[in-house]
Amino acid sequence: MIGLFILELLNDALLAIDALKHPSSFSNKPTDNYSLFQNLQSEERNDELLFHKSKPRVGDWSEKRYKETLFELNPSKIFRAHSICHTALLPSEIRYSGILSPNFHRIRRDGEGYDLGQSSGAYVVNSGQVPLIYDPSERQECNLLNIDFKDYFLVPPTTDWLSITLPSAKETEVYGKQVTQREGIILICSKKCEGNCPHGSGRFEWDTNIKNNNIEIEVDNEKVTGAKEWDGCFFLKGNHGLKWGTEQRQQFEIKFKMHANEMELKISSLIIF
């Protein structure tokens, strides 16, 4: 179905380009390829500007508590401001283009060439960094048959801090050069189990586990005191609320320490606003 949808979009685009190249006799617009490309780029920039200036419509949000969280943060900051998504999920540009792991290069045609991460059955925590994990049972011998994988960042039980710095230097280079100041809002999404879920893979209760000290989290050495759910993900909360400083800063260091031996935290994505 998705393939047919994409083919229909491509067909519509080709028909639109053909109409631009063969306008009515009353039109004096240039029809050479370069001029058409320039005009389409200009229209795209105008559409983007109009989108960023528009007001997000959140009044019809079904969950009242999610709506209240949005208004607490300002919907425009969530839906219109610049953000960076640090994700382990596949497919994603950040994985395939070597942005998440700069030592790896762009994906090859055979579906290989990017950083797979470490196997869930045999991983090692290196240099105090939160490891990238994949489940070998999800992979197939023919790589191109299935490319949709729920890889994750893992916080296992540990006596040491594990950290992620967001955005990384590479993410800033690719996505965030024009941003001089962030809102200081941090949203984290846990890995979701679908289908037959193994024991212990249920929902991670962020706010409860933080308040019960099952897990410690810090943002730039400042303690996270709770978490506020929003549509299945969670905003990190401190003594100051849901914002972690709006001064001229580019990065945030997020540190985790899991105290509960029977628990582990699987993170699919971290989003910085």
Secondary structure by P-SEA (a helix, b strand, c coil): caaaaaaaaaaaaaaaaaaaacccccccccccaaaaaaaaaaaaaaaaaaaaaccccccccccaaaaaaaaaaccccccccbbbbbcccccccccccccccccccccccccccccccccccccccccccbbbbbbccccccccccccccccccccccccbbbbbbcccaaaaacccccccccccbbbbbcccccccccccccccaaaaaaaaccbbbbcccccccbbbbcccbbbbbcccccccccccccbbbbbbbbccccbbbbbcccccc
